[in-house]
Amino acid sequence: MNGLLHTAPLPLQDGDLLAAVDLGSNSFHMVVSRYLLGQLRTVDRLREPVRLAEGLDRKGGLSADARLRALDCLSRFGQRVRDIPPQRVRALATNTVRRLASPQAFLMPAESALGHAIEVVAGREEARLVYLGVAHAQPPKEGHLRLVIDIGGGSTECIIGAGFDAIERESLQVGCVASTRRFFGSGKLSSKRWHAAVAEIAAEFQQFAGTYRSLGWDEVIGTSGTNKAIGEICAAMELTKGAVTAEALPQVRDRLLRAGHIQDIDLPGLSSDRRPVIAGGVLVLEAAFEALGLQRMMVSKAAMREGMLHDMLGRGGANDPREASVAALMHRYGIDATQAARVEATALRLFEQVAQAWQLVDDDRLMLVRAARLHELGLTIAHSQYHVHGSYVVEHSDIAGFSRQQQQFLAALIRTHRRRIPQTAFNALPDRLLAPVRRSAALLRLAVLLHRAHEADPIPQLDLQVEGDGLRLTLARRWLDARPLLKADLHGEPEDAADLGIALAIETA
């Protein structure tokens, strides 16, 4: 689990295996696919109803039982992907892990159990991956818009997309497990309580219903286990052939309510492991139908895990969504592209000289490049403390293609590229990322310093060597003597580098 998060281009050959692990709030899923002739063919699927959200308390703690179920499941998953190279395995955690007060307390043993790094994704990034999975499983029609609804254990994602691109993405804090606990915690079911709950959840959908309706859609597709289960119930009740309709859904709800208690629910086609959480799932879907005015929803077998696999094929290459995201940020915040290119080129010169000795990988190189492009983002807010402003924007924005850890990594580089380095700069990152982020920060700081004057002329000599735990930077004496401001800045840099745990020596030749 070294390096950032295996974001370099995949050197795929026919027959190679890829795996996607989805740590959902209700179930954990794993899909293993084989790459053949440019296509992905599923060779194995695993699913376990972990119900992680069931163990989440109001303070962000996780019960011992839920934690044990999760780690046992990941250990079993880990046996299946033990021999797959880490750059071809991607594991994502969603809503429940996002809500943990101390996510690293869970993620560290979880990564050990799985044997691979686990990323945490924001709701809108989860939505993008869900849509990507559906789009590849059911190729979209030219010019058609799709509304995709994914009801998970802890959250519900709604996406409008065209082709393979998500146009609108929203994530609500309602899901089958969370809503069952919230509205039917005692297990009792009543019509009065149900209708009050529908109104409450529908109000959540109303936040974006107007925008979505004005954009419109040509078809509606439901994904993940809850929607699939409700579609199967509709079919078993002979209400539809597997779709969910505005006429069928109230009949499912009425039969569910007749049970009077969750443990007595008897819906045809419903599996026993889905029974404890189906009430919340039907509740959320009814609210979505009401708020968005839906009439018919088809059900897709694809979900986020399939989107993860297809996303892996493009990561690090021309189709990497993060490249487009960084370019969009540069445009939105009016970043000086010429200056960013100078800093990037110098940062890469430095990187190539120390990468092997410092065990920096292609993932770290990509993040250094992105930090170089975005390091001046905060200038559009204010020159004073612009590195702080830029770091905050990057860490707290919804940026397509990035996990939370990747945004935190990038934000840490931007935060520490100038001035003193606060002791808390890297606190959000897991231990496995501390060495690469500190070393990358040292390289970015030097690149920014060397281009403070925004000069177009190249740096004639730039030699950087790793010496034990430190660095030795050698510059041309005549070139540096002609730049007294730079000389003064470099004089104070060793003291700042010490806060990164790096002994920096600067000399001329």
Steps between C-alpha positions, in 0.01 A plus 500: 500500500788735424466810287196722469209295375623331183381763257760444228398365158420131504744298285224253415547191290242250387416267785582744782259509793355817656296521817263757648401490867200706611471553876135601502298595805280192466702245302862457398546397137795382296515450124798337331525546124738384231632743239463349152526683165431835663190373683428395858349158564375417847653184644391524864256686724482502878243671721454499876226685694732667751250777594776736609255790542315298763801542727538877456401709801414869514850598608666329204603190689480148361376205703733208564262259326483707180875548501558125542256416217679747273851375577401135466343572161803696377728219612304258283503745209874542551557130444341531155712798388823403675680426174367798301754788479399799714472737203221277366295493822291795612301509821259784583314578822182704492249671729549323833879532493459864392301558820741335742650737756837322468504331160867399527423288806287286271694535176837386634384153609266486199792552262700236683212254470452565129869533421439809286450873547144618560386841377207701634291673234262793535135454410524678165804297396307189598220625277736546205627145532147361529403673178814379325417141595145527367612671179744221418257224591216651297648715221303825479310615195631798307360825635303337784519614861485249783398539860679241715397439862723296729360417845776378727506419868586849623451732204312538174664635185305661216672568170393642166739403224547497125714240330771401747508838678314595818350848459333543840600310816334511841545290813243491782551370853218248469536128431335168575687430825512859627132568421381173654688585822385862496127449445438142613764447767253312722410268215134611498342599169202733472333690219509826697870475569567397140330799337674743736833340412431520124426871533820556694719316249322650200599841635864392463444418133323835449833678546597409145172375350436827317844499337467137398149542361599803295783302346277198443578138415395235251526197728543414867729224624533369854819335624635305798339236718202695632365597158572152368313345794197726452494418129504127583216550749295679234559208264420237764175683582427498124474878497774548236760292322779640717462874465374724781199714412296772667206257507693204640697673774198589724386136483841384618488756779149401612591133517815586694303708752248220556779306671488746792860421596824478306571145607159391364542651152397241242557636152531248215844495341666663803812332639535448874816716528319790329189482725644707793567803276241482220258736676750786483576419136134505390455818702784681321386383156142611561626843606713520184204407280287765671753785495627439147168403348622161381275255319726209413850388599692217339756315712867450408725228633797738479599736780803683640730196494461464123565871466817460706633237261440713192640805677819306574558446128530874441684609814842648435434525125331737258156407633583558866213715636739669742685665214179668389423595860839667550465685169154620604634629833782683323248669271248578773758662730694679227830326572803625305553194279846614385630533854339171599677331208837640612451370853378165370801454272747578777317284753525212253873562448548471873267200529684295239829549685375369834208270419695176514691577817187634672277219370259743339273341239299617200204574728709752694625651176143561381401667825810720495409610147144584605620692804738701279211590271273603787741651753391858421127423509448705817622823338153564361375522860781706654877529466546489874506135610407387150651158564255455788203608287601274213546202728156547652329522161669184375429300814134595531381516138330222307768415243412228253734203500666567836450308822509680833853381571618625161345841558656513846838407351469772237375754755796423729747569218332832420482596868873437555648633176602829664561659840529297821358151518238451773522189714144408402560518123494124446271386782215401267712250309558134588847397613580322171481834317711709738839425343396571139302813588784652706756423230276632226443815706877560514526471122207733438637760742832508316332524159280789614795685658713465189224661291389771741615770256289349216804499273473335160872410485582137585699406809846407367601259775266314730653200672321332789639202688365292787747469785365278777193675638589823324539678169786688342404758238772640273445812287726701269683764707491776238130443431408510870720803579303696240179432696542641853129457589509132411829462686341645814195272466718191459701598805199446723368188327707241694328607822157453345601169340594375847130520589446241226759274660748577221853636545554733204840628392539756221828568325630655180751383244 
